[in-house]
Amino acid sequence: MDIRSNCSFWSIVERIVSKPARGFVRCGHLTQASKQPTICWIMQSKLRYFCRIRARSAHGIPTPDIATKSIAVLFAALLFISLSLAAPPAIPNADPQRYLDDIKALTTPAMEGRGAGTKGLTRAEHLIEKRYKSLGLEPAGTNSYLQPFTVITGAQLKGKNDFTVLTQGEKHEFTAKREFVPFSFSASGSARAPLVFAGYGATADEFQYDDYAGIDVKDKIVVVLRYEPPSFGVKGGNHGMTQHSQLVTKAINARNHGAKALVLVNGKLGDGEEDLLTRFGSVSGPENVGIICLQVKNDVAQAWLKAAGRSLAELQEQINASSKPASLALPENQTAALTVSIQTTRATVNNVLAYLPGKTDEYVIIGAHYDHLGRGNFDSLAPSQIGQIHPGADDNASGTAGVLELARLLAPQKGQLRRGILFASFAGEELGLLGSAEWVKEPTRPLDKAVAMLNMDMIGRIKDQKVYIGGVGTGSTLKAVVEQAQVDSGFKIEYSPGGYSSSDHTSFVAKKIPVLFFFSGLHSDYHKPSDTWEKIDPVAATHLLGVVGATGEQLADAEERPAFIVVAEDRAAGGSGGSGYGPYFGSIPDFGQVETGVRFSDVKPGSPAAKAGLKAGDILVQFGDKPIKNLYDFTDALRRSKVGEVVEVKVLRDGQAMTASVKLEQRK
């Protein structure tokens, strides 16, 4: 082709040179100080020159021999400029040392493990806020850069906590924390009633076993053993203890059988094992399980059983050997009186939010949670080290430092991208995604303008170049954008289409916002004091930040926003597996605080709940014949149900009660 005489080529050249684009100024509005317009001016001059040559050639006037070569050079230059104009400029590489320094700062002893309600979390909040300010990012909270909200951080024993047993008029008083201790999820109140020994306190239809069969415990105080009959594990496939061994399950079962209170004893001890009381606050549970719950030492319970001519060890051995209950009412002349007073502790925490404006009011969210476990609690996977600082270097100082580094790299593009970027540092994630749930409930920018949410949670320990990216199926363009961003990364990426998992992006999926979740995988230091900064790989992590940053930048500058796509979730995702919480129901719980019941943040499409007409925002208050006060009640009720069973449920929708029939399905 002879480009000198090709009119279509020249029309393309004219369009390219005159095209307005980000990073370049129209050629008709040049100033001597602007570098890109100077290039544009040169190109315009060349264009005018070659136009004159083309005109002379058309009239048979000889043209310089250099014209052909020059035009080829010009074409190559214009092609390069065209490609540059079509895509946003690449952001600089993330700095591994800066990134690691931020992780170190977030995991110092002064940060106290960034637990909710600690001064350390406030220090971390101030560090993040100060950084956003220094980068010139706009405040995006309700109180400058902050969005405050209240969380439940635990419980304290307050006021009167007494336990007394009356035997034939003789009074035996026990000492709190030495001979008995309440559980933090216990109801507060008083109870006075006869005692009933109820074995392991289990009702397990799947094992044809029920400690409450044939015995009346209504308005009584039940005494139960820790753990469960050994036969449960064998019949369940030797996969460890079943849900019937859990203390909350025992409490809910006792409450549902009408008991006034539950008293736990350790029972048989292993070689060298001490009969220790559970540390208050170390066992997970709801704020209030709806029944008084406490633990006593073995010798206390042994004295009660001795009055009935039985022994604790004998009864436990009988149950274990026969796999049959051995429940019995204790002598009527033996009555227990107890009082438990528990005060729920709350704290105000803050999401920290900053905004990089774009050319429109649409925006992309880049976020991570900055809270962790403090000194450990029931979520610690090192129970013997509860009380020590859990620094949370990977979980999730790594994601938080990633947000700060991307904020630094993207800040110079203020006003240049088609869309803005909201940098979001969430609190309350470890307590149940509470910070992100608060933000989508009370968004500080219009929710319908959010194009996508990119979440980083534990990105600091990449092993063998393997990276997990979830949510790629939730947006029409997400997979293609990520693949383009990581094409030369060298990472071995495992994609998953769904957007539901145990991190903050889940709150956005429920609001029909496309999400991407970046994760480097679990490790043996997860939720332990050993999750320290020395084990972070800053080079690999900042390499991943390049992928996250390029993805965010492309989404922020693309002509079209990704359309949200409902993904048919893998029901086994998240480790629930085939047994999990029993049959498949299909709701996504909202972990925010509800007075009573379980609010659905979403209902999975095609699930039993969806088929029954249940919707996001419904509050479940009844499941069959069982009242639902919290998520633990719902979990327990679901576990006790069967595949194929049709359950009548009651929900509150916009304050009005309604019922629905849900046919439970098998988990796959």
GUNUKOL-689776 format. One line per 8 residues: number of its first residue (from 1); their letters; for each residue x, y, z of C-alpha. Coordinates in nm, 2 decimals. Layout:
BEGIN
NUM	a	X Y Z  ... .
***
This chain:
BEGIN
1	mdirsncs	0.00 0.00 0.00  0.13 0.35 -0.08  0.04 0.54 0.23  0.12 0.87 0.06  -0.19 0.85 -0.16  -0.42 0.67 0.09  -0.69 0.91 0.20  -0.82 0.69 0.48 .
9	fwsiveri	-0.48 0.69 0.64  -0.47 1.07 0.65  -0.82 1.09 0.80  -0.71 0.85 1.08  -0.40 1.07 1.14  -0.61 1.38 1.17  -0.85 1.21 1.42  -0.56 1.08 1.63 .
17	vskpargf	-0.38 1.41 1.65  -0.70 1.61 1.73  -0.84 1.35 1.98  -0.88 1.48 2.33  -0.78 1.24 2.60  -0.66 1.21 2.96  -0.30 1.31 3.00  -0.30 1.50 2.67 .
25	vrcghltq	-0.43 1.85 2.58  -0.61 1.94 2.26  -0.35 2.08 2.02  -0.55 2.40 1.97  -0.50 2.48 2.34  -0.13 2.45 2.38  0.10 2.63 2.62  0.48 2.65 2.61 .
33	askqptic	0.49 2.48 2.95  0.30 2.17 2.85  0.51 1.88 2.74  0.25 1.66 2.57  0.11 1.95 2.37  0.46 2.02 2.24  0.46 1.67 2.09  0.12 1.73 1.96 .
41	wimqsklr	0.24 2.06 1.80  0.52 1.87 1.63  0.28 1.62 1.49  0.05 1.89 1.36  0.34 2.06 1.19  0.45 1.73 1.03  0.09 1.67 0.93  0.07 2.00 0.75 .
49	yfcrirar	0.40 1.94 0.58  0.30 1.60 0.45  -0.03 1.73 0.34  0.15 1.98 0.13  0.38 1.70 -0.01  0.07 1.50 -0.09  -0.09 1.79 -0.27  0.22 1.86 -0.48 .
57	sahgiptp	0.25 1.49 -0.57  -0.11 1.48 -0.68  -0.03 1.77 -0.92  0.28 1.60 -1.06  0.52 1.82 -0.88  0.84 1.63 -0.76  0.85 1.55 -0.39  1.16 1.49 -0.16 .
65	diatksia	1.27 1.13 -0.14  1.27 1.16 0.24  0.89 1.18 0.24  0.82 0.81 0.22  1.05 0.72 0.51  0.93 1.02 0.72  0.57 0.92 0.67  0.65 0.57 0.79 .
73	vlfaallf	0.82 0.71 1.10  0.53 0.94 1.16  0.28 0.65 1.13  0.47 0.45 1.39  0.48 0.75 1.62  0.11 0.81 1.58  0.03 0.45 1.64  0.23 0.46 1.97 .
81	islslaap	0.05 0.78 2.08  -0.29 0.62 1.98  -0.22 0.32 2.21  -0.11 0.55 2.49  -0.42 0.76 2.46  -0.65 0.45 2.46  -0.52 0.31 2.80  -0.45 0.48 3.13 .
89	paipnadp	-0.09 0.53 3.21  0.07 0.25 3.42  0.10 0.34 3.78  0.45 0.32 3.93  0.57 0.00 4.09  0.48 -0.05 4.46  0.77 -0.01 4.70  0.84 -0.33 4.90 .
97	qrylddik	1.02 -0.14 5.18  0.75 0.12 5.23  0.50 -0.16 5.23  0.68 -0.37 5.49  0.74 -0.05 5.70  0.37 0.00 5.72  0.31 -0.36 5.83  0.57 -0.32 6.10 .
105	alttpame	0.40 0.00 6.22  0.06 -0.17 6.23  0.20 -0.46 6.43  0.40 -0.29 6.70  0.32 -0.38 7.06  0.15 -0.03 7.09  -0.11 -0.14 6.84  -0.22 -0.41 7.09 .
113	grgagtkg	-0.32 -0.65 6.81  -0.57 -0.39 6.68  -0.86 -0.54 6.88  -1.20 -0.37 6.88  -1.22 -0.13 7.17  -0.85 -0.11 7.23  -0.63 0.20 7.22  -0.42 0.01 6.97 .
121	ltraehli	-0.70 0.00 6.72  -0.74 0.38 6.76  -0.37 0.43 6.70  -0.40 0.23 6.38  -0.70 0.44 6.28  -0.50 0.76 6.33  -0.21 0.62 6.13  -0.43 0.55 5.84 .
129	ekrykslg	-0.62 0.88 5.86  -0.29 1.07 5.88  -0.16 0.89 5.57  -0.47 0.97 5.37  -0.45 1.34 5.47  -0.08 1.36 5.37  -0.16 1.22 5.02  -0.41 1.50 4.97 .
137	lepagtns	-0.71 1.26 4.94  -1.05 1.40 5.02  -1.23 1.29 5.35  -1.50 1.04 5.27  -1.65 0.96 5.61  -1.93 1.11 5.81  -1.68 1.27 6.04  -1.40 1.39 5.81 .
145	ylqpftvi	-1.22 1.06 5.72  -1.40 0.86 5.98  -1.73 0.67 5.99  -1.81 0.57 6.35  -2.02 0.28 6.45  -2.08 0.07 6.77  -1.98 -0.30 6.81  -2.01 -0.55 7.09 .
153	tgaqlkgk	-1.66 -0.64 7.21  -1.74 -0.89 7.48  -1.89 -0.92 7.82  -1.80 -0.87 8.19  -1.92 -1.02 8.51  -2.09 -0.73 8.69  -2.29 -0.72 9.02  -2.42 -1.03 9.18 .
161	ndftvltq	-2.30 -1.37 9.07  -2.40 -1.64 9.32  -2.45 -2.01 9.33  -2.60 -2.20 9.62  -2.73 -2.55 9.67  -2.98 -2.63 9.95  -2.98 -2.99 10.07  -3.23 -3.08 10.34 .
169	gekhefta	-3.21 -2.72 10.47  -2.83 -2.72 10.46  -2.69 -2.44 10.26  -2.37 -2.48 10.04  -2.24 -2.16 9.88  -1.99 -2.17 9.60  -1.73 -1.91 9.51  -1.73 -1.75 9.16 .
177	krefvpfs	-1.43 -1.81 8.94  -1.30 -2.07 9.19  -1.58 -2.33 9.21  -1.81 -2.20 8.94  -1.80 -1.95 8.65  -2.08 -1.83 8.42  -2.03 -1.84 8.04  -2.02 -1.50 7.86 .
185	fsasgsar	-2.32 -1.59 7.64  -2.53 -1.67 7.95  -2.86 -1.49 8.01  -2.86 -1.26 8.31  -3.11 -1.34 8.59  -3.19 -1.57 8.87  -3.32 -1.93 8.89  -3.42 -2.15 9.18 .
193	aplvfagy	-3.52 -2.51 9.09  -3.45 -2.88 9.14  -3.15 -3.04 8.97  -3.16 -3.30 8.68  -2.87 -3.49 8.54  -2.91 -3.49 8.16  -2.60 -3.69 8.05  -2.42 -3.50 7.77 .
201	gatadefq	-2.73 -3.27 7.71  -2.76 -3.40 7.35  -3.05 -3.46 7.13  -2.91 -3.63 6.82  -3.18 -3.79 6.60  -2.91 -3.89 6.34  -2.76 -4.12 6.61  -3.09 -4.23 6.77 .
209	yddyagid	-2.98 -4.07 7.09  -3.16 -3.82 7.32  -3.05 -3.74 7.68  -3.39 -3.56 7.73  -3.61 -3.86 7.63  -3.83 -3.98 7.92  -3.73 -3.71 8.16  -3.90 -3.38 8.26 .
217	vkdkivvv	-3.66 -3.09 8.27  -3.92 -2.81 8.23  -3.84 -2.53 8.48  -3.55 -2.74 8.62  -3.17 -2.68 8.63  -3.00 -2.94 8.41  -2.65 -3.07 8.48  -2.46 -3.19 8.17 .
225	lryeppsf	-2.12 -3.33 8.08  -1.88 -3.16 7.85  -1.82 -3.32 7.50  -2.04 -3.61 7.37  -2.06 -3.99 7.37  -1.77 -4.15 7.18  -2.01 -4.33 6.95  -2.11 -4.00 6.78 .
233	gvkggnhg	-1.76 -3.96 6.63  -1.75 -4.32 6.51  -2.10 -4.31 6.35  -2.01 -3.97 6.21  -1.71 -4.11 6.02  -1.44 -4.04 6.27  -1.41 -3.67 6.17  -1.38 -3.55 6.52 .
241	mtqhsqlv	-1.64 -3.40 6.76  -1.99 -3.33 6.61  -2.19 -3.01 6.68  -2.35 -3.18 6.98  -2.03 -3.13 7.17  -2.04 -2.75 7.14  -2.14 -2.57 7.46  -2.38 -2.33 7.28 .
249	tkainarn	-2.56 -2.63 7.12  -2.61 -2.78 7.46  -2.74 -2.45 7.60  -2.99 -2.41 7.31  -3.10 -2.77 7.35  -3.16 -2.72 7.72  -3.35 -2.40 7.66  -3.57 -2.56 7.39 .
257	hgakalvl	-3.66 -2.84 7.63  -3.78 -2.58 7.89  -3.50 -2.58 8.14  -3.43 -2.27 8.35  -3.06 -2.31 8.36  -2.77 -2.53 8.24  -2.47 -2.63 8.45  -2.17 -2.79 8.28 .
265	vngklgdg	-1.91 -3.02 8.43  -1.59 -3.15 8.27  -1.64 -3.51 8.37  -1.37 -3.76 8.30  -1.02 -3.61 8.28  -0.72 -3.72 8.08  -0.40 -3.83 8.23  -0.24 -3.53 8.40 .
273	eedlltrf	-0.54 -3.31 8.31  -0.67 -3.07 8.58  -1.03 -3.00 8.65  -1.02 -2.64 8.53  -1.30 -2.39 8.49  -1.33 -2.23 8.14  -1.19 -1.88 8.13  -1.48 -1.63 8.11 .
281	gsvsgpen	-1.51 -1.49 7.76  -1.31 -1.77 7.59  -1.60 -1.96 7.44  -1.78 -1.82 7.14  -2.15 -1.76 7.15  -2.43 -1.51 7.10  -2.47 -1.20 7.31  -2.75 -1.39 7.50 .
289	vgiiclqv	-2.83 -1.75 7.44  -3.16 -1.72 7.63  -3.08 -1.94 7.93  -2.86 -1.91 8.24  -2.54 -2.11 8.18  -2.24 -2.18 8.41  -1.98 -2.44 8.48  -1.89 -2.60 8.81 .
297	kndvaqaw	-1.60 -2.83 8.91  -1.64 -3.20 8.91  -1.64 -3.24 9.29  -1.93 -3.00 9.33  -2.15 -3.20 9.09  -2.02 -3.53 9.25  -2.17 -3.42 9.58  -2.51 -3.37 9.43 .
305	lkaagrsl	-2.51 -3.71 9.26  -2.38 -3.88 9.58  -2.71 -3.78 9.74  -2.88 -3.99 9.47  -2.65 -4.29 9.53  -2.47 -4.24 9.20  -2.13 -4.10 9.09  -2.03 -3.88 8.81 .
313	aelqeqin	-1.76 -4.12 8.68  -2.00 -4.42 8.69  -2.28 -4.24 8.50  -2.04 -4.12 8.23  -1.88 -4.46 8.19  -2.22 -4.62 8.16  -2.32 -4.37 7.88  -1.99 -4.41 7.69 .
321	asskpasl	-2.01 -4.79 7.70  -2.37 -4.84 7.60  -2.42 -4.53 7.38  -2.75 -4.49 7.57  -2.87 -4.21 7.79  -2.85 -4.24 8.17  -3.04 -3.92 8.27  -3.20 -3.89 8.62 .
329	alpenqta	-3.37 -3.64 8.85  -3.17 -3.57 9.16  -3.34 -3.59 9.50  -3.62 -3.34 9.54  -3.48 -3.22 9.87  -3.19 -3.08 9.67  -3.25 -2.74 9.52  -3.01 -2.50 9.35 .
337	altvsiqt	-3.04 -2.12 9.35  -2.82 -1.91 9.12  -2.79 -1.56 9.00  -2.58 -1.44 8.70  -2.51 -1.08 8.61  -2.34 -1.01 8.28  -2.28 -0.67 8.12  -2.23 -0.66 7.75 .
345	tratvnnv	-1.93 -0.44 7.66  -1.95 -0.21 7.36  -1.71 0.02 7.18  -1.72 0.28 6.91  -1.49 0.20 6.62  -1.43 0.37 6.29  -1.41 0.29 5.92  -1.14 0.52 5.77 .
353	laylpgkt	-1.24 0.65 5.42  -1.06 0.87 5.17  -1.16 0.97 4.81  -0.96 1.03 4.49  -1.20 1.23 4.26  -1.24 1.13 3.90  -1.41 1.30 3.61  -1.76 1.16 3.70 .
361	deyviiga	-1.94 1.07 4.02  -1.89 0.69 3.97  -1.62 0.52 4.16  -1.42 0.21 4.24  -1.37 0.09 4.60  -1.03 -0.05 4.70  -1.05 -0.17 5.06  -0.92 -0.40 5.34 .
369	hydhlgrg	-1.00 -0.44 5.71  -0.74 -0.31 5.96  -0.87 -0.47 6.28  -0.76 -0.80 6.43  -0.80 -1.00 6.75  -0.62 -0.78 7.00  -0.49 -1.02 7.27  -0.69 -1.31 7.14 .
377	nfdslaps	-1.03 -1.43 7.22  -1.25 -1.73 7.13  -1.13 -1.67 6.77  -0.77 -1.74 6.86  -0.63 -2.06 6.72  -0.37 -2.06 7.00  -0.60 -2.09 7.31  -0.31 -2.14 7.55 .
385	qigqihpg	-0.17 -1.80 7.43  -0.49 -1.60 7.48  -0.38 -1.28 7.66  -0.07 -1.24 7.44  -0.08 -0.98 7.16  -0.20 -1.13 6.83  -0.02 -0.89 6.59  -0.21 -0.99 6.27 .
393	addnasgt	0.07 -0.91 6.02  -0.08 -1.10 5.74  -0.44 -1.08 5.88  -0.47 -0.80 5.78  -0.19 -0.55 5.82  -0.08 -0.69 5.48  -0.41 -0.58 5.31  -0.42 -0.25 5.50 .
401	agvlelar	-0.06 -0.16 5.39  -0.16 -0.26 5.04  -0.44 0.00 5.04  -0.21 0.27 5.18  0.05 0.19 4.91  -0.20 0.20 4.63  -0.34 0.52 4.76  0.01 0.67 4.74 .
409	llapqkgq	0.06 0.55 4.39  -0.28 0.66 4.26  -0.30 0.99 4.44  -0.12 1.18 4.16  -0.40 1.09 3.92  -0.65 1.31 4.10  -0.92 1.42 3.85  -0.76 1.23 3.56 .
417	lrrgilfa	-0.94 0.90 3.57  -1.30 0.86 3.44  -1.41 0.75 3.78  -1.30 0.82 4.13  -1.15 0.57 4.38  -1.27 0.53 4.73  -1.00 0.39 4.97  -1.17 0.21 5.25 .
425	sfageelg	-1.01 0.08 5.57  -1.27 -0.12 5.76  -1.30 -0.19 6.13  -1.51 -0.47 6.28  -1.43 -0.74 6.02  -1.31 -0.99 6.28  -1.64 -0.95 6.47  -1.85 -1.04 6.16 .
433	llgsaewv	-1.78 -0.80 5.86  -1.93 -0.53 6.07  -1.74 -0.23 5.92  -1.83 -0.31 5.56  -2.19 -0.40 5.66  -2.21 -0.06 5.83  -2.08 0.12 5.51  -2.33 -0.05 5.27 .
441	keptrpld	-2.61 0.02 5.52  -2.51 0.38 5.56  -2.29 0.46 5.25  -2.09 0.78 5.25  -2.12 0.80 4.87  -2.41 0.70 4.65  -2.42 0.32 4.65  -2.55 0.31 4.29 .
449	kavamlnm	-2.24 0.49 4.17  -2.01 0.22 4.30  -1.87 0.03 4.00  -1.68 -0.25 4.18  -1.52 -0.33 4.51  -1.16 -0.47 4.53  -1.08 -0.64 4.86  -0.74 -0.74 4.99 .
457	dmigrikd	-0.74 -0.98 5.29  -0.42 -1.16 5.38  -0.20 -1.10 5.07  0.14 -1.10 5.25  0.24 -1.47 5.24  0.23 -1.57 4.88  0.38 -1.92 4.84  0.50 -2.07 4.52 .
465	qkvyiggv	0.36 -1.77 4.33  0.00 -1.90 4.40  -0.27 -1.63 4.44  -0.64 -1.67 4.49  -0.88 -1.42 4.32  -1.25 -1.46 4.40  -1.55 -1.28 4.26  -1.45 -1.28 3.89 .
473	gtgstlka	-1.79 -1.40 3.79  -1.98 -1.12 3.97  -1.91 -0.86 3.70  -1.94 -0.88 3.33  -1.58 -0.76 3.26  -1.40 -0.86 3.57  -1.23 -1.17 3.45  -1.10 -1.01 3.14 .
481	vveqaqvd	-0.97 -0.70 3.33  -0.79 -0.91 3.58  -0.64 -1.14 3.32  -0.51 -0.84 3.13  -0.37 -0.68 3.45  -0.18 -1.00 3.55  -0.07 -1.12 3.21  0.30 -1.08 3.28 .
489	sgfkieys	0.29 -1.12 3.66  0.41 -1.48 3.67  0.15 -1.57 3.93  -0.03 -1.90 3.93  -0.38 -1.77 3.98  -0.67 -1.98 4.10  -1.00 -1.80 4.01  -1.34 -1.85 4.16 .
497	pggysssd	-1.65 -1.69 4.02  -1.85 -1.64 4.34  -1.83 -1.34 4.57  -1.94 -1.48 4.90  -1.68 -1.57 5.16  -1.57 -1.46 5.51  -1.43 -1.12 5.42  -1.56 -0.76 5.36 .
505	htsfvakk	-1.64 -0.80 4.99  -1.93 -1.02 5.08  -2.12 -0.71 5.21  -2.10 -0.56 4.86  -2.21 -0.86 4.67  -2.53 -0.85 4.88  -2.59 -0.50 4.74  -2.53 -0.62 4.38 .
513	ipvlfffs	-2.19 -0.46 4.34  -1.93 -0.66 4.15  -1.64 -0.76 4.37  -1.28 -0.90 4.35  -1.11 -1.07 4.64  -0.73 -1.10 4.65  -0.59 -1.36 4.89  -0.26 -1.54 4.93 .
521	glhsdyhk	-0.40 -1.84 5.13  -0.41 -1.97 5.49  -0.11 -2.07 5.69  -0.02 -2.22 6.03  0.01 -1.88 6.19  -0.34 -1.77 6.11  -0.51 -1.61 6.42  -0.21 -1.68 6.64 .
529	psdtweki	0.05 -1.46 6.81  0.30 -1.60 6.56  0.15 -1.40 6.27  0.44 -1.15 6.27  0.59 -0.91 6.02  0.91 -1.11 5.97  0.71 -1.38 5.78  0.57 -1.14 5.52 .
537	dpvaathl	0.71 -1.15 5.17  0.70 -0.78 5.07  0.84 -0.84 4.72  0.57 -1.09 4.62  0.30 -0.89 4.79  0.39 -0.56 4.62  0.41 -0.75 4.29  0.05 -0.85 4.36 .
545	lgvvgatg	-0.03 -0.49 4.44  0.07 -0.41 4.08  -0.20 -0.65 3.96  -0.46 -0.50 4.20  -0.36 -0.14 4.11  -0.38 -0.21 3.74  -0.72 -0.38 3.78  -0.85 -0.09 3.98 .
553	eqladaee	-0.72 0.17 3.74  -0.87 -0.01 3.43  -1.21 -0.04 3.60  -1.18 0.33 3.70  -1.11 0.44 3.34  -1.31 0.20 3.13  -1.58 0.34 2.91  -1.84 0.10 3.05 .
561	rpafivva	-1.89 -0.02 3.40  -1.91 -0.40 3.47  -2.27 -0.53 3.49  -2.34 -0.72 3.81  -2.40 -1.09 3.76  -2.57 -1.33 4.00  -2.34 -1.63 4.05  -2.48 -1.97 4.13 .
569	edraaggs	-2.26 -2.04 4.43  -2.08 -2.36 4.51  -2.26 -2.47 4.82  -1.95 -2.63 4.97  -1.75 -2.31 4.95  -1.62 -2.18 5.27  -1.57 -2.52 5.42  -1.94 -2.59 5.50 .
577	ggsgygpy	-1.92 -2.91 5.30  -2.17 -3.18 5.28  -2.25 -3.19 5.65  -2.18 -2.83 5.74  -2.48 -2.68 5.90  -2.71 -2.96 5.80  -2.94 -2.93 5.49  -2.90 -2.65 5.24 .
585	fgsipdfg	-3.12 -2.34 5.31  -2.95 -2.07 5.10  -2.95 -1.75 5.30  -2.66 -1.51 5.37  -2.67 -1.37 5.72  -2.63 -1.00 5.80  -2.38 -1.00 6.09  -2.50 -0.66 6.20 .
593	qvetgvrf	-2.68 -0.64 6.53  -3.05 -0.73 6.53  -3.26 -0.72 6.85  -3.39 -1.07 6.79  -3.38 -1.30 6.49  -3.14 -1.34 6.19  -3.15 -1.08 5.92  -3.07 -1.20 5.56 .
601	sdvkpgsp	-2.83 -0.97 5.38  -2.90 -1.18 5.07  -3.07 -1.50 4.95  -2.88 -1.72 4.70  -3.06 -1.75 4.36  -3.22 -2.09 4.31  -3.18 -2.19 4.67  -3.46 -2.33 4.89 .
609	aakaglka	-3.50 -1.99 5.06  -3.53 -1.82 4.72  -3.78 -2.07 4.59  -3.99 -2.01 4.90  -4.00 -1.63 4.83  -3.76 -1.52 5.10  -3.57 -1.20 5.03  -3.27 -0.99 5.14 .
617	gdilvqfg	-3.38 -0.79 5.44  -3.61 -1.05 5.59  -3.56 -1.13 5.95  -3.60 -1.49 6.05  -3.77 -1.53 6.39  -3.91 -1.89 6.37  -3.79 -2.21 6.21  -4.04 -2.49 6.25 .
625	dkpiknly	-4.13 -2.51 6.62  -3.81 -2.34 6.73  -3.78 -1.97 6.81  -3.48 -1.80 6.64  -3.32 -1.53 6.85  -2.97 -1.53 6.69  -2.75 -1.70 6.43  -2.66 -1.98 6.67 .
633	dftdalrr	-3.03 -2.07 6.71  -3.07 -2.08 6.33  -2.76 -2.29 6.29  -2.88 -2.54 6.55  -3.22 -2.56 6.40  -3.09 -2.62 6.06  -2.85 -2.89 6.18  -3.14 -3.07 6.34 .
641	skvgevve	-3.34 -3.08 6.01  -3.34 -3.33 5.73  -3.29 -3.31 5.35  -3.63 -3.30 5.18  -3.81 -3.17 5.49  -4.06 -2.89 5.44  -4.01 -2.64 5.72  -4.26 -2.36 5.80 .
649	vkvlrdgq	-4.06 -2.04 5.88  -4.17 -1.71 6.00  -3.99 -1.39 5.90  -4.05 -1.02 5.95  -4.06 -0.82 5.63  -4.08 -0.44 5.67  -4.21 -0.50 6.02  -4.49 -0.74 5.91 .
657	amtasvkl	-4.48 -1.11 6.00  -4.52 -1.36 5.72  -4.47 -1.73 5.68  -4.32 -1.94 5.41  -4.27 -2.31 5.34  -3.91 -2.40 5.27  -3.81 -2.74 5.13  -3.46 -2.81 5.24 .
665	eqrk	-3.21 -2.96 5.00  -2.89 -3.15 5.01  -2.56 -2.97 5.03  -2.34 -3.05 4.73 .
***
